[in-house]
Amino acid sequence: MLSAIAAQHVSSPRNAGKINDATHVGVGGVPGDGPYVRLWLTIQDATVKKVGYECNGCPSSIAASSMVAQLATGRSLQQISLLEPSDLLLILGGLPEGKEHYAELAVLALKNITPLEQPS
């Protein structure tokens, strides 16, 4: 069973979907091959201005992705680098047994951000 906070993120996800002006992308897992989280971020002056996400769509994945997007927005790259899966689980009020790995995937996507290729 989802906590009240996680359930709220599932019923009203924050920042779902790709953002068109993204400057960076990060992935945890392998899209199309099992559980994954992909984040698109707009980063300006070492600060995260916007975050969008896609995930494989199970409720725990949506809750973790939505919360990571919310937590990262407005924070510096240094601040977001400090987030750990255990922190995310604590903030979410936990995830159902066997679904904790979605917190790991969401945080991994945040830690794996790389610049997007800009068209020339």
Secondary structure by P-SEA (a helix, b strand, c coil): cccaaaaaaaaccccccccccccbbbbccccccccbbbbbbbccccccccccccccccaaaaaaaaaaaaaaccccaaaaaaccaaaaaaaaccccccccaaaaaaaaaaaacccccccc
